Amino acid sequence: MKTASTKYSGHGESSSQKTHRRRDSHEKSNYEEVAIIGNGAYGTVYKGRDLKNEGQLVAIKKIRIPNTEEGMPMSAIREISLLKQLEKFEHPNIVRLLDVRHSQLNETEIRLMLVFEYIDQDLATYLERCPSPGLGPDRIRDLMLQLLNGVDFLHAHRIVHRDLKPQNILITSHGHLKLADFGLARIYSFHMALTSVVVTLWYRAPEVLLQGQYATPVDLWSCGCILAELYNRRPLLCGQSDVEQLKKIFELIGLPSDSDWPDSVSLPRESFKNKPPQPLGKYVPEIDPIGRDLLEKLLCFNQHRRISAREALSHRYFRDDLDSFRTSSSLSTSETDSFDTDGRSDTPVSK
């Protein structure tokens, strides 16, 4: 993996020296931007070429973050450092971070540039291009196995993705699935404060929509929404606001009991109509009974009872696929021995 091309802070330098150094770094970039391939709440993504590596295609993500007296905020430095540490594992279901650079836009803002391996389609595009009648059950099972393997790896390193959705899941030309846009929640929060882009709510767990405490189980809710979408070829629940999304969730799984309703949220349970749960087969008619059992465990309202990625990987839905897949996995016992046996970290990360 390449090392970052500029330092993350400029202690000991005058402001003019810092500006000159950052401008030099930006002007002598090793990368050529070819085309914009994405522009959203989390920055602009370019298709680019690595000029020092025979023009190899890369994905370049540019994010705006605030400038401080010390340079880049420490929370941003910590997140990037953790992502770079993950690179040594070269996990098959995690997109590779190749390089990190930053330059000063003006007195108040820094532009952070993250260079990733280039993969030309995400899961949303993959599903759109899939001819009728859609993906077969074996292919859906294979994609879910890869998705959960990537999520399990992140959770084993105490990383919560927080925004799993088809647009953040990349599919290579060989059918390999890789997770992108993880581990940068604080950096993205900086960027979003400087922009006005709406974030998709359709894959967000109830505890996030309720603005309560949450941890790794939020990603398993998102996996459940994605599993349903692989069968239906359309999103499962499409609310336009936090409250509307919660209403759609409760129309599906029923209104949670008083004992399951979190104490730490301001929105009372009485704000919603008391509805019984609906049969999942009504919402996802093509899924088989074993797949439906996994989906029910993923779409459990109570995050403490929601299935973990480790547990989901052992679900009978995957039958014999797991043993053959584990032989190519880069997870090792030493990476996860500090966790519970189900690979879950319930330490709250936000409120």
N, C-alpha and C positions, 0 to 999 in steps of 0.2 A: 504494500500500500504506500502511496505517496504521502509525504509529510506535508503539513500546511505550509503555504508559501510565505505567509506573513505571520508575525507574532500577534498574539491575541490582545496584548496590552502594551502600552508604550511608556512604562515607568522610566524615569531618568531622561526622557527626551523633551525638548521644547515642543510647543504646539506646531511650530513651523516645520520642525524636523519630522514630526509624526505625519503631517499632511503631505510633505514631500515624499516620504517613504511609501505611504499608501498610494499616492498618485503614480509613483514609479511602478509599484506592483500591478496596478490596474492597467497601465499602458503597455506593460511588457507581458501581458497575459499569454499563456501557452495555449489558449483555447479560442476557437473561432465559432461564433454563433451562426447557425445555418437558418433556423426558423423557430418561431414561437410554437410550442406544442401544448402549452397550458398556461392559463392566467386566472388565478383564483385567490381565495382568502389567504393562502399560504405562500404567496409569491408567484413569480413568473418563471416558467420552465422553458428552456430552449433546447432544441436539438443542436448539438455542436460537434466540433472535431478537436481532438487532442493533437496539436501541431507538433508535439515532441514525441508522439507515438504513432507515426505514419498515418496521421489523420483519422485515427480510430474514433468511431462515433461515441459520444458521451451525452448524458443529460445534465444540463447546467441549470440549477435552481438559484434564483436571486431573491433575497429576502431583505426587507428594510427593517432595521432595528435602531433604537435610539443610541446616540453617542453619549458617553459619560466622560468625566475628567480623566478617568483611567483608561478610556478606550471602550472595548466591548464589555457589556455587563457580565458579571461573574456567572450568573445563572446560564447565560448562553455558552460561556466557555466550558462549564461543567457538562452541559448536554452534548456538546461537540466532542469533548474528550471521551465521554462514555461511548459514543457512536464509533469513534476511532478504535477504542479498545475491542469492540465487538468484531472488527474486521479480521482479527487474527484467527477467528473461528471459521471464516468463509462458509457460513451456513448456506445450504443450498436453497433455502426459502426466504432469504433476506437479500435485498438489493445491496450491491456493494457501493460503499462510499470511497471514492478514489482520491479526492482532493478537497481542501478547504482553503478559501481565500477571503480576504475582506478589504474593502477600500472605503474611504470617507466620501460620502455624497455631498455633505455640507456640514455646517457647524453642529447640527443637532442630530444627524442621521448617518448611520453606517450601512453600507451594502454588504451583506454576507453572501458569498458565492459557494455553493456546495456542488461538487461534481460527482455524479453517479454513473454507474454503468448504464448504457443505453438499451432500453427494451421498448419496442415500437408499439405495443398495445397494452391496454389495461383490461381488466375483467369486464368492464362495461362494454368496451368495444368488441371484445371477444364474443360476448353474448349477442350483441347486435349482428355480428357477422355470421353467427351460427345459423345454418339453414334449418328450415322447418323439418321435423317437429321439435327441434331443440337438442340439448345434450342428452346422451344416454345415461342410464343410472350408474354404469361403471365409471364413466368420465366424471360425473358429479361426485362420486365417492372419492375418486383420485384427487380432484381439486380440493375437496374438503380435507382430505388427509394431509395434503401439502399445506393448506391454510392453517390448520390446527398445529402442525409441526412447527411452523414459523412462529405462531403465537406462543406456543409452549416455550420456545427458545427465548423469546423476549421476556416472558414472565419469569423464567429461570434466572434472568439477569435484572430482575426488578424493573423492567421497562413496561409501562402500560401504553399501548398504542394510542388509545382514546378516540381515534377517528377512523376505524376500519370501515371501508366501503369499497365497492367495485373499482372506483377511480384510483384507489390507493393500493390496488392489488394488480401486479404486472404479470403478464403471461408471455413467455418467450416463444420463439418460433418452433421450439421443440416441445412445447406444452408444459414447461416448468413454471411453477407459480412462485412469485417473490413479493414479499411485503415491502412497501415503500412508505415514506412519510411518517415514520415512527420516531419517538425519542426526542422530538423537537417542540414539545407543547409550549414551553416558556418562550422560546424564540418566536413561534407562531403567534403567541399572544401579543408580543411586541409589534409584529408586523400588522396584525389585525387592528391594533389600536391606531395605526397610521393609515388604514384603508377603510373602505365601507362595503365589503363584500359579504353576501349572505352565506352562511354555512348550512350545509344539508343536515337535517335532523333525523332523517329516516332510519338511520342505523344506530341511533343513540339509545343507551340503556335508560330505563326509567329513573334510576338514581341520579343520572346526569341531568335529565330533563327537570327533575325535582330540585336540582341544585343542592343535593345532599353529599355526604361523604361517599367516595367511590375508590375502587382499587382495581386489581386485575380482572374481576368478573365483568367489568363493562365490555371488555373485548369479546367475551363469549356471547353476550347478547347480540353484538354486531355479527358474530359468526352465524348465529341462528337466523338473523335477517338475510344474510347472504346465502345460507343453505336453501331457504325458501325461494329466493330469487333465482338460484340455479335451476330449480324445477320450473318455476313460473315464467322465467325470462322477463320479469318486471318486478319492481320493488314491492315488498310485502305491505308496508305501512307508509303512507305519504302525507304526513301532516305539514302544515305551513307555519306552525308556531309551536312552541313548547307544549302549551296546553292542548292544542289540537292533536299533536302527536301522542300525548298521553291518553287522550280520549280514544284514539284509534287502537292503542295498545290494550286498553281496558275493554274495548269492544271484542277483542280477540281472546285475551286470557282471563277476562273477568276482573271486576274490581277487587283489589287485594283486601284481606281482612284487616281489622284494626291492629292486630298483633304484628302483621307484616308491614304495616305502614311505618316508614322511618320517623323517628322522633325529631330528627335534626332538621326537618324541612319546614318551611313556612306555609306551604300550600296544604290546606286541610283535605283529608279524604272525602269529606262531605261536599267538596267542590265538584265531584263526579257522580254520575248516575250509577246506581248499584245494578250491575249487569252480570249475568252468569257467563262463564267461559264458553266459547264456541268450539266445535270440533275442528281440530287443525286440518283435517281432511277437506273441510269446506274451503279453507284458504289456500291449501296446497294439495290439490286433488291427485297429483301424480306420484306423491311420495308414498313409499311402502310403509307398513306398520312399524318395522324396525327403525327406519329413518324418522318416522313420526315420533317415536319414543326419544330419539336423540334431540329432535327439534324441540320437544316439550321441555327437556332438561336444559337446553340452551336458552329458551325463552321463559325462564322462571323469574318471577318478579323479585323475589327475595334473593339478593345477591349472595348471601351466605349459604344458600342452598343451591344456587346455580352450579351446574357442572363446570369443573375446571378444564383447561386444555388437556392436561395430562389424563384426566379421567375420560374425557371425550375420545382421545386417541385409542383408548382401550375398549370403547363401546363396541358391541357386537355388530353395529352397522358396517364396520370396516372389515369384519370377518378375518380372512387370512391375509388381507392386504398389508396389515401393520407389520408383520414379521419381515416381509421382504423389503418394506420401506425403511425399517429401522437399520437395516444393514448399510444404507447409504446416508443415514443421518449423522450429523457431526456432533450431536449431543453426547456428553460423557457424564459419568456419575459425579465426577469432581465438580462439574459446573452446577449441579443441582443439589448437592448433599446438604446444603444449609437450609433447604426448603422442606415444607411438609411433603408427605408422600404423594399428594395429589398435585404438586407443583404450583400451588396457589400462594399468592402473597396478598393477604387481606389488609395490609397496612394502608390506611387511607392516604390518597395523594392529593385530594382537593376537597374543598367544601364550598 
